Amino acid sequence: MLLSTYREVLWNLVTKNLKAKYAGSVLGMLWAFINPLLLALIISFVFTNIFKASSGNFYLFILSGMLPWTFLSGSLQESAMSIPANAALLRQFPLPREIIPLSVVLANFILLLFGFFAVIPLFLMADPGMIFMLPLLIAALVLLFVFTLGLSLLLSAVCVNSRDITHILNTFLMFWLWLTPVFYSIDMVPAGYRVMVDANPAHPFIILFRHALLRDTSGSSHELITGLMLSLLVLAAGTLVFSRKEKGFLKRI
């Protein structure tokens, strides 16, 4: 009902968000591909040439984790202050409040899709058989979107009342990044610390993307089930928290 009734408003918010990101930029949305690719190349160079940790197409390994992580972290950073940032709009029009964080996640999801369209040829050149993993990649995209939306709803609602969270969010996301197997595989983690990585809610989603893009089917069904349960649980929790707090938004923004 929300999407059908307010789809035009939602799309306007999404396009506004995208235009604001790349205002004055010559390359525009190409930066959605260029930034994670450059970071992947830099990290790959450091690991392969300085630390001698790996070889081969290590940049593809990193890129398979960087793209989904960039979407997740970017959506959370922007959702944190999305309600106060749109205070004038919410006061002027009787819109459902959840449309605000939803528009943020959708805008970042479009950039994620754009990034994947740009880099899929790199994975296909490395392994043409990767084309048969596209259904798993689509499933990973859907599950990550639902998971991110749930977290964004929760975070946007909580930050209206507790804005101190926004000041520590970047530090938390950096810590979360290094607990997530983006720059390393689970085999590289010492046995005593693996429980921390396994308990990381972002872990199954990153592994799903890695399975799909690098054509590794080991454990895919387990990650799919875990990702499905996590995404639905987080979406339910985010929706519940948001619905309980949204009545007081206008008094605090």
C-alpha positions in Angstrom: 0.0 0.0 0.0 2.8 2.4 0.9 4.6 1.8 -2.4 1.5 2.0 -4.6 0.1 5.2 -2.9 3.4 7.1 -2.5 5.5 5.7 -5.3 5.9 9.1 -7.0 6.9 10.7 -3.7 9.3 7.8 -3.0 10.9 8.0 -6.4 11.3 11.8 -6.1 13.1 11.3 -2.8 15.3 8.6 -4.4 16.3 10.8 -7.4 16.8 13.8 -5.1 19.2 11.7 -3.0 21.1 10.5 -6.0 21.4 14.0 -7.5 22.7 15.3 -4.2 25.4 12.7 -4.0 26.9 13.6 -7.4 26.0 17.3 -7.7 28.7 19.0 -9.7 30.5 15.7 -10.5 31.5 15.1 -14.1 31.5 11.3 -13.7 28.3 11.2 -11.7 27.1 7.7 -10.8 30.3 6.1 -12.2 31.8 6.9 -8.8 29.6 4.1 -7.4 31.9 1.7 -9.4 35.2 3.6 -9.3 35.5 4.1 -5.6 35.2 0.5 -4.5 37.3 -0.7 -7.4 40.1 1.7 -6.5 39.9 0.6 -2.9 39.9 -3.0 -3.9 43.0 -2.5 -6.1 44.8 -0.6 -3.3 44.0 -3.3 -0.6 45.0 -6.0 -3.1 48.3 -4.4 -3.8 49.1 -4.1 -0.1 48.1 -7.7 0.7 49.8 -9.3 -2.3 52.9 -7.2 -2.7 53.7 -6.0 0.8 52.3 -8.7 3.1 52.5 -11.4 0.5 49.2 -12.7 1.7 47.8 -13.8 -1.6 48.2 -13.7 -5.3 46.2 -13.9 -8.5 42.8 -12.1 -8.8 42.8 -11.0 -5.2 41.2 -7.7 -6.2 38.1 -9.7 -7.3 38.0 -11.4 -4.0 38.0 -8.0 -2.2 35.6 -6.4 -4.7 33.0 -9.2 -4.1 32.9 -8.0 -0.5 33.4 -4.3 -0.9 30.4 -3.6 -3.1 27.8 -5.0 -0.6 29.6 -3.6 2.4 29.7 -0.1 0.8 25.9 -0.3 0.2 25.3 -1.5 3.8 27.5 1.1 5.5 26.4 4.0 3.3 22.8 3.3 3.8 23.2 3.2 7.6 25.2 6.4 7.7 22.7 8.3 5.6 19.6 6.8 7.4 20.9 7.8 10.8 19.9 11.5 10.3 17.4 11.0 7.5 14.4 11.9 9.6 15.7 15.3 11.0 17.1 16.1 7.5 13.6 15.8 6.1 11.8 17.6 8.9 10.4 20.3 6.7 8.9 17.7 4.3 7.4 15.7 7.2 5.8 18.8 8.7 4.4 20.0 5.4 2.9 16.7 4.1 1.2 13.8 5.9 3.6 11.2 4.6 4.3 7.8 6.2 7.6 8.4 8.0 9.2 5.1 6.9 9.3 6.4 3.4 12.3 8.5 4.3 14.8 5.7 5.3 13.3 3.6 2.6 14.2 6.2 0.0 17.8 6.3 1.3 18.2 2.5 1.1 16.6 2.4 -2.4 19.0 5.2 -3.7 22.0 3.3 -2.4 20.6 0.0 -3.8 20.4 1.6 -7.2 24.1 2.5 -6.9 24.9 -1.0 -5.8 23.2 -2.4 -8.9 25.0 0.1 -11.1 28.3 -1.0 -9.5 27.5 -4.7 -10.1 26.6 -4.1 -13.8 30.0 -2.4 -14.1 32.1 -5.1 -12.5 30.3 -8.3 -13.5 32.3 -8.4 -16.8 35.5 -8.6 -14.7 34.2 -11.7 -12.9 33.0 -13.2 -16.1 36.4 -12.7 -17.8 38.1 -14.4 -14.8 35.5 -17.3 -14.8 32.8 -17.5 -17.5 31.0 -20.1 -15.5 30.1 -17.4 -13.0 27.1 -16.7 -15.3 25.3 -19.7 -13.8 25.6 -18.2 -10.3 23.4 -15.2 -11.2 20.3 -16.6 -9.4 22.3 -16.8 -6.2 23.6 -13.3 -6.7 20.0 -12.0 -7.1 19.0 -13.8 -3.9 21.9 -12.2 -2.1 20.9 -8.8 -3.4 17.3 -9.2 -2.2 18.3 -10.5 1.3 20.9 -7.7 1.8 18.3 -5.1 0.8 15.8 -6.4 3.3 18.5 -6.7 6.1 19.7 -3.1 5.4 16.2 -1.7 5.3 15.5 -3.2 8.7 18.6 -1.8 10.2 18.0 1.6 8.6 14.5 1.8 10.0 15.7 0.9 13.4 18.7 3.3 13.3 16.7 6.3 11.9 14.1 5.9 14.6 16.6 5.6 17.5 18.7 8.5 16.3 15.8 10.9 16.5 15.9 10.6 20.2 19.6 9.7 20.7 21.6 11.8 18.2 24.8 11.0 20.1 24.7 7.7 18.2 25.5 9.5 14.9 28.8 10.7 16.4 30.1 7.2 17.1 28.5 5.5 14.1 31.5 5.9 11.8 33.8 4.4 14.4 31.4 1.5 14.9 31.1 0.9 11.2 34.9 0.8 10.9 35.1 -1.7 13.7 32.3 -3.7 12.1 34.1 -3.6 8.7 37.2 -5.3 10.2 35.0 -8.0 11.8 33.5 -8.7 8.5 35.4 -10.9 6.0 35.7 -8.3 3.3 39.5 -8.0 3.1 40.2 -11.6 4.2 38.7 -15.1 4.1 37.4 -16.9 7.2 40.4 -19.3 6.8 42.8 -16.4 7.6 41.1 -15.8 11.0 42.8 -17.4 14.0 40.7 -20.1 15.5 40.2 -18.2 18.8 38.6 -15.2 17.0 36.4 -17.1 14.5 33.4 -17.0 16.8 33.4 -13.2 16.6 33.3 -13.3 12.8 30.7 -16.1 12.7 28.5 -14.1 15.1 28.7 -11.0 12.8 25.3 -10.5 11.2 26.9 -9.1 8.0 29.0 -12.3 7.6 26.5 -14.5 5.8 25.6 -11.8 3.3 29.2 -11.1 2.3 29.8 -14.8 2.0 26.8 -15.2 -0.2 28.1 -12.6 -2.6 31.5 -14.2 -2.6 29.9 -17.6 -3.4 28.0 -16.1 -6.3 30.7 -13.9 -7.8 33.6 -16.4 -7.3 31.5 -19.5 -8.1 32.0 -21.2 -4.8 28.9 -23.3 -3.9 30.3 -24.6 -0.6 27.9 -23.8 2.2 25.6 -21.6 0.0 22.4 -23.2 1.3 23.4 -22.6 4.9 24.2 -19.0 4.2 21.0 -18.5 2.3 18.9 -19.8 5.2 20.9 -17.8 7.7 20.6 -14.7 5.6 16.9 -15.2 5.1 16.2 -15.6 8.8 18.4 -12.6 9.7 16.9 -10.3 7.1 13.4 -11.1 8.1 14.2 -10.8 11.9 16.0 -7.5 11.5 13.2 -6.1 9.2 10.6 -7.1 11.8 12.6 -5.5 14.6 13.2 -2.3 12.6 9.6 -2.0 11.7 8.4 -2.5 15.2 10.9 0.0 16.7 10.1 2.6 14.0 6.3 2.2 14.4 6.6 2.7 18.2 8.7 5.8 17.9 7.4 7.6 14.8 4.5 9.4 16.7 7.1 11.5 18.6 9.2 12.4 15.6 7.7 15.8 14.9 8.2 16.9 18.5 12.0 16.1 18.4 13.1 17.1 14.9 
